Amino acid sequence: MLFTSGNYFIFLAIVFFAYWLFATKRQVPVLFLLVASYYFYALWNPKFLGLIFLLSTVDFLTAFFLGSNHSRIVRKLLVTASILTDVGVLFTFKYFNFFSASLTELLSQAGWYVAPFSLGNLILPLGLSFITFRSLGYVIDVYRGAKPTRRYFDYLAFVAFFPTVIAGPVVRAGELLPQFRERPALTSAEGARAIFLIMLGLTKKIAIADFLGNNLVDRVFDQPQLYSSLETLAAIYGYAVQIYFDFSGYSDIAIGSALLLGFKLPVNFNAPYRARDLRDFWRRWHITLSTWLFDYVYVSIGGLRKRRFNLYRNLVLTFLVGGLWHGAAWTFVMWGALHGLGLSLNHWWANSRKCRVPKVRERAWSRAIAIFLTFHFVCLSWVVFRAESLASAWQVLKRLGALQFAAGNLSLPIVLVIVAAYLSHWLPEIFSAGIDKTWAWLPSPVQAAIILCVAIGLYYVSGAEAQFIYGNF
């Protein structure tokens, strides 16, 4: 059930009215949300409900015993068992066949023939990466001293919460679980903002991300040899727009859907292409994932140690994990390595400047150069991320060096959408806040008329059915 489908909004409307009908009943709203979330998940493939239930139960019990046990050895055994369970399930479904095939190929190139072994055509359970990260983070928090919840159904609902189960945000237990204990409440202002976020997310996804994917990006990346250097460059810029508007649009819909039920989810994006360096980029892009990687991977492997070599090594290792988290392919490994190495260089440069140059006010031109270089490094890494293989990525990059400037495949609507998307990225925050206030101020009939007009417009501009990019991870 895609968030852009009519079925999802029928489902959301039914959940909304039923949920607020039961809102005053003790524990009933949580049980209703749990049933609704499991139903939502089962619409994709009901046989994997057992898996999400098993992971949730194992981690709930692990955290419960962690909270009541003070033996250092027992606590380490418990958290290790939880990590092995969550990562083991993720590895089995997502990575086993990939690593098995890669090892077989490596051995064959070394002259050792090994019969290929795989677990068959395993289906990757929907949202498994997000589910395991969310649940595992809770166990690690309890291991580090957080108080575990004793409300079993709250925890099951937290892991399976339907606005976040497909593609995040990667909500922490400390952010969402307390909201299950509070009495549900929804103000008219919050309701208006929720609807605005959903409408904004749909516009980002359908009118921008899907339009660019169907009419430019997919075509160039599938057959780069048919396109000029200029068209290839436009496709690279277009993919940077596509993946941002696809995922930030999804996040807006998820945040808006949750807000309609009285739940507040964390912001997941903050104008990432305005970043001055890679550190700034990862404070703005997929914020819930980048902070998760920092808190649970980087810190856990000793990233806060002062030795410079350890810092760089741990940055690379953390982003290799982040790359693999996105998918079982060498393109994702390379993408993670690029960002890990880029961040290491970023830290080295920043530390070198602190030692050699006194702190002075940053000039506008130096800031513009920094943003320009950061953006193009990110675009370069997106080429690797988007390509089907490293060889395909190389073919796309080779087209840039062909110095062909034909633009027959760049129609005016495509160019206008790309330009408008980047211009919107630079709107001052006060402008965005003004739009929110104006929307909340409008009378309900006017809001309804705008929603109807946007819905009709999106219906006519929507093309071939497309999935959310991050739904695959």
C-alpha positions as CSV (number, residue, x, y, z in Angstrom):
1,M,0.0,0.0,0.0
2,L,2.0,3.0,-1.3
3,F,1.7,6.3,0.5
4,T,0.7,7.8,-2.8
5,S,-2.2,5.5,-3.5
6,G,-5.8,6.1,-2.8
7,N,-6.1,2.9,-0.8
8,Y,-3.6,4.4,1.8
9,F,-5.7,7.4,2.4
10,I,-8.9,5.4,2.7
11,F,-7.0,3.3,5.3
12,L,-5.6,6.4,7.0
13,A,-9.1,7.9,7.2
14,I,-10.6,4.8,8.7
15,V,-7.8,4.6,11.3
16,F,-8.1,8.3,12.1
17,F,-11.8,8.2,12.9
18,A,-11.7,4.8,14.7
19,Y,-8.6,5.8,16.7
20,W,-10.2,9.1,18.0
21,L,-13.4,7.2,18.8
22,F,-11.4,5.0,21.1
23,A,-9.0,7.7,22.3
24,T,-10.5,8.1,25.8
25,K,-10.4,4.4,26.5
26,R,-7.4,3.2,28.5
27,Q,-5.0,1.0,26.5
28,V,-7.5,0.6,23.7
29,P,-5.9,3.2,21.4
30,V,-2.6,1.4,21.6
31,L,-4.1,-2.0,20.8
32,F,-6.0,-0.5,17.9
33,L,-2.9,1.1,16.5
34,L,-1.1,-2.3,16.9
35,V,-3.8,-4.1,15.0
36,A,-3.9,-1.4,12.3
37,S,-0.1,-1.4,11.9
38,Y,0.0,-5.2,11.6
39,Y,-2.9,-5.1,9.1
40,F,-1.0,-2.5,7.1
41,Y,2.1,-4.6,7.1
42,A,0.2,-7.8,6.3
43,L,-1.2,-6.2,3.1
44,W,2.3,-6.5,1.6
45,N,3.0,-10.1,2.8
46,P,1.2,-11.6,5.8
47,K,3.7,-14.4,6.4
48,F,6.3,-11.8,7.6
49,L,4.1,-10.7,10.4
50,G,5.6,-13.5,12.5
51,L,9.1,-12.1,11.9
52,I,8.3,-8.6,13.0
53,F,6.5,-10.0,16.0
54,L,9.4,-12.3,16.9
55,L,12.0,-9.5,16.6
56,S,9.9,-7.2,18.7
57,T,9.3,-9.8,21.4
58,V,12.9,-10.9,21.6
59,D,14.1,-7.3,22.0
60,F,11.4,-6.4,24.5
61,L,12.3,-9.4,26.7
62,T,16.0,-8.7,26.3
63,A,15.6,-5.1,27.5
64,F,13.3,-6.2,30.3
65,F,16.0,-8.5,31.7
66,L,18.7,-5.9,31.1
67,G,16.8,-3.5,33.2
68,S,16.6,-5.9,36.1
69,N,20.1,-7.4,36.0
70,H,23.2,-5.8,37.3
71,S,25.7,-8.5,36.4
72,R,28.1,-7.0,33.8
73,I,28.7,-10.4,32.2
74,V,25.0,-11.3,32.0
75,R,24.2,-7.8,30.5
76,K,26.8,-8.2,27.9
77,L,25.5,-11.6,27.0
78,L,21.9,-10.3,26.7
79,V,22.8,-7.3,24.5
80,T,25.0,-9.6,22.3
81,A,22.2,-12.1,21.9
82,S,19.9,-9.2,20.8
83,I,22.4,-7.9,18.3
84,L,23.1,-11.4,16.9
85,T,19.3,-11.9,16.5
86,D,18.5,-8.6,14.8
87,V,21.6,-8.5,12.7
88,G,21.4,-12.2,12.0
89,V,17.9,-11.9,10.6
90,L,18.9,-8.8,8.5
91,F,22.0,-10.6,7.2
92,T,20.1,-13.8,6.3
93,F,17.4,-12.0,4.3
94,K,19.4,-9.1,2.8
95,Y,23.1,-10.1,2.6
96,F,23.8,-13.8,2.7
97,N,23.3,-14.4,-1.0
98,F,25.3,-11.3,-1.9
99,F,28.3,-12.2,0.3
100,S,28.1,-15.9,-0.8
101,A,28.1,-15.0,-4.5
102,S,30.9,-12.4,-4.0
103,L,33.1,-15.0,-2.1
104,T,32.5,-17.6,-4.7
105,E,33.5,-15.3,-7.5
106,L,36.6,-14.1,-5.6
107,L,37.7,-17.7,-5.0
108,S,37.1,-18.7,-8.6
109,Q,39.3,-15.8,-9.8
110,A,42.0,-17.0,-7.5
111,G,41.8,-20.5,-9.2
112,W,39.8,-22.3,-6.5
113,Y,36.5,-23.6,-7.7
114,V,33.7,-23.6,-5.1
115,A,30.2,-24.7,-5.8
116,P,27.9,-21.6,-5.5
117,F,25.7,-21.7,-2.4
118,S,22.6,-19.5,-1.8
119,L,19.5,-19.6,0.2
120,G,17.3,-19.3,-2.9
121,N,15.3,-16.3,-4.0
122,L,14.7,-14.8,-0.6
123,I,12.2,-12.0,-0.4
124,L,13.4,-9.1,1.7
125,P,10.7,-8.3,4.3
126,L,9.3,-4.9,3.8
127,G,11.1,-2.2,5.9
128,L,13.3,-4.8,7.6
129,S,16.3,-2.5,7.8
130,F,14.3,0.2,9.5
131,I,12.6,-2.3,11.9
132,T,15.9,-3.8,13.0
133,F,17.6,-0.5,13.6
134,R,14.7,0.9,15.5
135,S,14.3,-2.1,17.8
136,L,18.1,-2.7,18.2
137,G,18.6,0.9,19.2
138,Y,16.1,0.5,22.0
139,V,18.0,-2.5,23.4
140,I,21.3,-0.7,23.3
141,D,19.8,2.3,25.0
142,V,18.6,0.1,27.9
143,Y,22.1,-1.5,28.0
144,R,23.6,2.0,28.4
145,G,21.2,2.9,31.3
146,A,17.8,3.8,29.9
147,K,14.8,2.5,31.7
148,P,13.0,-0.3,29.8
149,T,9.3,-0.2,29.2
150,R,7.1,-2.8,30.9
151,R,4.2,-2.2,28.5
152,Y,4.5,-5.0,26.0
153,F,1.8,-3.8,23.5
154,D,3.3,-0.3,23.5
155,Y,6.6,-1.8,22.4
156,L,5.0,-3.9,19.7
157,A,3.1,-0.9,18.4
158,F,6.3,1.2,18.5
159,V,8.2,-1.2,16.3
160,A,5.3,-1.7,13.8
161,F,3.9,1.9,13.8
162,F,2.6,2.0,10.3
163,P,3.7,5.6,9.3
164,T,7.3,4.6,9.9
165,V,7.4,0.9,9.2
166,I,8.2,1.1,5.4
167,A,11.0,3.7,5.3
168,G,11.4,5.5,8.6
169,P,12.1,8.0,10.0
170,V,14.3,5.8,12.3
171,V,12.4,6.9,15.4
172,R,14.0,6.2,18.8
173,A,12.1,4.5,21.5
174,G,12.8,7.4,23.8
175,E,11.0,9.7,21.3
176,L,7.9,7.6,20.6
177,L,7.3,5.2,23.5
178,P,6.4,8.0,26.0
179,Q,3.8,9.3,23.6
180,F,1.9,5.9,23.8
181,R,1.5,6.5,27.5
182,E,0.1,10.0,27.2
183,R,-3.5,10.7,26.6
184,P,-4.1,11.3,22.9
185,A,-4.7,14.9,21.9
186,L,-5.0,16.7,18.6
187,T,-5.5,20.5,18.2
188,S,-7.0,22.1,15.1
189,A,-3.6,23.7,14.3
190,E,-1.9,20.3,14.5
191,G,-4.5,18.8,12.3
192,A,-4.2,21.5,9.7
193,R,-0.4,21.2,9.7
194,A,-0.7,17.4,9.4
195,I,-2.8,17.7,6.2
196,F,-0.5,20.4,4.8
197,L,2.5,18.0,5.3
198,I,0.8,15.2,3.6
199,M,-0.2,17.4,0.7
200,L,3.4,18.8,0.5
201,G,4.8,15.3,0.6
202,L,2.6,14.1,-2.2
203,T,3.5,17.1,-4.3
204,K,7.2,16.4,-3.8
205,K,6.9,12.8,-4.6
206,I,4.5,12.8,-7.6
207,A,5.1,16.2,-9.3
208,I,8.9,16.3,-8.8
209,A,10.5,13.0,-7.9
210,D,8.4,10.7,-10.0
211,F,8.3,13.2,-12.9
212,L,12.1,13.5,-13.1
213,G,12.6,9.7,-12.6
214,N,10.2,8.7,-15.4
215,N,11.2,11.4,-17.9
216,L,15.0,11.8,-17.5
217,V,16.9,10.0,-14.7
218,D,15.8,6.4,-15.3
219,R,16.4,6.7,-19.1
220,V,19.9,8.1,-18.8
221,F,21.1,5.7,-16.1
222,D,19.6,2.7,-17.9
223,Q,21.3,3.6,-21.3
224,P,23.9,6.3,-20.7
225,Q,25.5,5.7,-24.1
226,L,22.4,7.3,-25.8
227,Y,22.7,10.6,-24.1
228,S,25.1,13.6,-24.4
229,S,27.3,14.9,-21.7
230,L,24.9,17.8,-21.0
231,E,21.9,15.5,-20.7
232,T,23.9,13.1,-18.4
233,L,24.9,16.0,-16.2
234,A,21.2,17.1,-16.1
235,A,20.3,13.5,-15.1
236,I,22.8,13.5,-12.3
237,Y,21.5,16.8,-11.0
238,G,18.0,15.4,-11.6
239,Y,18.7,12.3,-9.5
240,A,20.0,14.5,-6.6
241,V,16.6,16.2,-6.8
242,Q,14.7,13.0,-7.2
243,I,16.1,11.1,-4.2
244,Y,15.8,14.2,-2.0
245,F,12.2,15.0,-2.9
246,D,11.2,11.3,-3.0
247,F,12.4,10.6,0.6
248,S,11.7,14.0,2.1
249,G,8.2,13.8,0.6
250,Y,7.8,10.3,2.1
251,S,9.0,11.7,5.5
252,D,6.5,14.6,5.2
253,I,3.6,12.1,4.6
254,A,4.8,9.9,7.5
255,I,5.1,12.8,9.9
256,G,1.7,14.2,8.8
257,S,0.0,10.8,9.2
258,A,1.5,10.3,12.7
259,L,0.5,13.8,13.6
260,L,-3.1,13.1,12.7
261,L,-3.1,10.5,15.4
262,G,-1.5,12.8,17.9
263,F,2.1,11.5,17.5
264,K,5.1,13.8,16.8
265,L,7.9,12.3,14.8
266,P,11.4,13.9,14.4
267,V,12.3,16.1,11.4
268,N,14.3,14.0,8.9
269,F,15.7,16.6,6.5
270,N,16.9,20.2,6.6
271,A,17.9,21.5,3.2
272,P,20.9,19.1,2.8
273,Y,22.2,20.6,-0.5
274,R,22.9,23.9,1.4
275,A,25.6,22.1,3.5
276,R,29.0,23.7,3.7
277,D,30.8,20.4,4.1
278,L,30.1,16.7,4.5
279,R,29.7,16.9,8.3
280,D,27.1,19.6,7.7
281,F,25.4,17.5,5.0
282,W,25.0,14.5,7.4
283,R,23.4,16.8,10.0
284,R,20.8,17.7,7.3
285,W,20.3,14.5,5.3
286,H,18.3,11.6,6.7
287,I,18.9,13.0,10.1
288,T,17.4,10.1,12.0
289,L,19.7,7.6,10.2
290,S,22.9,9.6,10.5
291,T,22.4,10.2,14.2
292,W,21.6,6.4,14.6
293,L,24.8,5.5,12.9
294,F,26.8,8.0,15.1
295,D,25.2,6.9,18.4
296,Y,25.1,3.1,17.8
297,V,27.9,2.3,15.4
298,Y,30.5,5.1,15.5
299,V,30.4,5.5,19.3
300,S,30.3,1.7,19.9
301,I,33.5,1.1,17.9
302,G,35.3,3.8,19.8
303,G,34.8,6.7,17.5
304,L,35.1,9.3,20.2
305,R,38.7,8.4,21.0
306,K,41.2,11.2,20.5
307,R,43.7,9.4,18.3
308,R,43.4,10.8,14.8
309,F,43.9,7.5,13.1
310,N,41.1,5.9,15.1
311,L,38.7,8.8,14.2
312,Y,39.3,8.3,10.5
313,R,39.2,4.5,10.6
314,N,35.9,4.6,12.5
315,L,34.3,7.1,10.2
316,V,35.1,4.9,7.2
317,L,33.8,1.7,9.0
318,T,30.6,3.5,10.1
319,F,29.8,4.6,6.6
320,L,30.6,1.2,5.2
321,V,27.9,0.0,7.5
322,G,25.7,2.8,6.4
323,G,26.3,2.0,2.7
324,L,25.6,-1.7,3.2
325,W,22.5,-0.9,5.2
326,H,21.0,0.6,2.0
327,G,21.5,-2.6,0.0
328,A,23.5,-5.7,-0.8
329,A,25.5,-4.4,-3.7
330,W,29.1,-3.1,-4.2
331,T,27.7,0.2,-5.4
332,F,26.3,0.9,-1.9
333,V,29.7,-0.2,-0.3
334,M,31.5,2.2,-2.6
335,W,29.0,5.0,-1.8
336,G,29.6,4.4,1.9
337,A,33.4,4.3,1.4
338,L,33.3,7.6,-0.5
339,H,31.4,9.3,2.3
340,G,33.6,7.8,5.0
341,L,36.8,8.9,3.2
342,G,35.2,12.3,2.5
343,L,34.3,12.9,6.1
344,S,37.8,11.8,7.2
345,L,39.3,14.4,4.8
346,N,36.8,16.9,6.1
347,H,37.8,16.3,9.7
348,W,41.5,16.4,8.8
349,W,41.1,19.7,7.0
350,A,39.1,21.3,9.8
351,N,41.6,20.2,12.4
352,S,44.5,21.5,10.3
353,R,42.9,24.9,9.9
354,K,42.3,25.2,13.6
355,C,46.0,24.6,14.2
356,R,47.3,26.9,11.5
357,V,44.7,29.7,11.0
358,P,43.1,31.9,13.6
359,K,39.3,31.9,13.6
360,V,38.0,34.6,11.3
361,R,34.6,35.4,10.0
362,E,33.7,33.3,7.0
363,R,33.4,35.2,3.7
364,A,30.5,34.8,1.4
365,W,32.6,33.6,-1.5
366,S,34.4,31.0,0.5
367,R,31.1,29.7,1.8
368,A,29.7,29.6,-1.7
369,I,32.8,27.6,-2.9
370,A,32.4,25.2,0.0
371,I,28.7,24.6,-0.7
372,F,29.5,24.1,-4.5
373,L,32.3,21.5,-3.8
374,T,30.2,19.7,-1.2
375,F,27.2,19.5,-3.5
376,H,29.2,18.1,-6.4
377,F,30.9,15.5,-4.2
378,V,27.4,14.4,-3.1
379,C,26.2,14.3,-6.7
380,L,29.3,12.2,-7.6
381,S,28.5,9.7,-4.9
382,W,24.8,9.6,-6.0
383,V,26.0,8.4,-9.4
384,V,27.5,5.3,-7.7
385,F,24.4,5.0,-5.4
386,R,21.9,5.0,-8.3
387,A,23.8,2.8,-10.8
388,E,23.0,-0.9,-11.1
389,S,26.7,-1.7,-10.9
390,L,30.1,-0.1,-10.6
391,A,30.6,-0.6,-14.3
392,S,27.3,1.2,-15.0
393,A,28.4,4.1,-12.8
394,W,31.6,4.3,-14.7
395,Q,29.7,4.4,-18.0
396,V,27.6,7.4,-16.7
397,L,30.7,9.2,-15.6
398,K,32.4,8.6,-19.0
399,R,29.6,10.3,-20.7
400,L,30.4,13.5,-18.8
401,G,33.9,13.4,-20.4
402,A,32.6,13.0,-23.9
403,L,32.1,16.8,-24.2
404,Q,28.9,16.4,-26.2
405,F,26.4,19.2,-25.6
406,A,23.2,18.1,-27.4
407,A,20.1,18.9,-25.4
408,G,17.3,17.2,-27.5
409,N,16.1,15.1,-24.5
410,L,16.0,18.1,-22.1
411,S,12.4,19.4,-22.5
412,L,11.4,22.7,-21.0
413,P,9.3,21.1,-18.3
414,I,12.2,18.9,-17.1
415,V,14.5,21.9,-16.9
416,L,11.9,24.0,-15.1
417,V,11.2,21.3,-12.5
418,I,15.0,20.9,-11.8
419,V,15.5,24.7,-11.5
420,A,12.4,25.2,-9.4
421,A,13.4,22.3,-7.1
422,Y,16.8,23.8,-6.4
423,L,15.4,27.3,-6.0
424,S,12.9,26.0,-3.4
425,H,15.8,24.5,-1.5
426,W,17.2,28.0,-0.9
427,L,14.0,29.6,0.4
428,P,14.6,31.3,3.7
429,E,13.1,29.5,6.7
430,I,11.0,32.5,7.5
431,F,9.3,32.0,4.2
432,S,8.5,28.4,5.0
433,A,7.2,29.4,8.4
434,G,5.0,32.0,6.7
435,I,3.5,29.4,4.4
436,D,2.6,27.2,7.5
437,K,1.0,30.2,9.3
438,T,-0.9,31.2,6.2
439,W,-2.2,27.6,5.7
440,A,-3.3,27.4,9.4
441,W,-5.0,30.9,9.0
442,L,-7.1,29.9,6.0
443,P,-10.8,29.0,6.6
444,S,-11.5,25.2,6.3
445,P,-13.5,25.6,3.0
446,V,-10.6,27.3,1.4
447,Q,-8.2,24.6,2.6
448,A,-10.5,22.0,1.2
449,A,-10.7,23.7,-2.1
450,I,-6.8,23.9,-2.3
451,I,-6.5,20.2,-1.4
452,L,-9.0,19.3,-4.1
453,C,-7.1,21.4,-6.7
454,V,-3.8,19.8,-5.7
455,A,-5.3,16.3,-5.8
456,I,-6.7,16.9,-9.3
457,G,-3.4,18.4,-10.5
458,L,-1.3,15.5,-9.1
459,Y,-3.7,13.0,-10.7
460,Y,-3.1,14.5,-14.1
461,V,0.7,14.9,-13.8
462,S,1.2,11.4,-12.3
463,G,2.8,9.0,-14.7
464,A,3.9,5.4,-14.4
465,E,3.6,3.9,-10.9
466,A,6.8,4.3,-8.9
467,Q,7.9,3.0,-5.6
468,F,9.5,5.1,-2.8
469,I,13.2,4.8,-3.3
470,Y,14.0,4.2,0.3
471,G,11.2,1.6,0.6
472,N,13.7,-0.8,-1.0
473,F,16.2,-0.4,1.8
